[in-house]
């Protein structure tokens, strides 16, 4: 798959996420912004190569998704400092949502109302 002709980071991230069926487009965009398009494309090509062979498994033995395989390769090859630049903003936002949800659940419990799903 030749995506090397795409010059805009957002278009490249969207194309890669579409091919890998990965909903976290912003994480792929972060990889492009932190490591550059050539590194991202190399990792994408490696991912496609792995997917054509035997797919990687999770710790539980389930097959990894194509996007999960891409991120697994990133975690295996990048230094911790780069991984923090890529994933930290996403994790901070996720933690803020989790804390807000817990706070709301506590309010519902005080009012003896069933919390929303």
Residue, then its C-alpha position, 0 to 999 in steps of 0.5 A: x500500500x503506497x501512502x508515501x505520496x500523502x503530505x498532510x499529517x491529518x490525511x496520512x493519519x486518517x488513511x492509516x487509521x481507516x486501513x487499520x480500522x482504528x478509531x483512535x485517529x488522534x493517536x496515529x496523528x500523534x505518532x506522525x507529529x512525534x516521530x515523523x511520517x517516514x517512521x509512521x509509514x515504516x511501522x504501518x508497513x511492518x504492521x501490514x506484513x505481520x497481519x498477512x502472516x499469523x496475527x499477534x495475540x494479546x496476553x489472554x490469547x485473543x488476536x490483536x486488532x490491526x490497530x492494536x498490532x500497530x500500537x504494540x509495535x510502537x511500544x516495542x520499538x520506541x523509547x519511553x520518552x517518545x511513548x509519553x509524548x504520544x500517549x500521555x495527552x490521551x491518557x490524561x483526557x481519559x483519566x479526567x473523564x473517568x474521575x468526572x464519571x465517578x464524581x457523578x456516580x457518587x452524587x447519584x448514590x447520595x441522592x439514592x438514584x440509579x446512576x446512568x449507564 
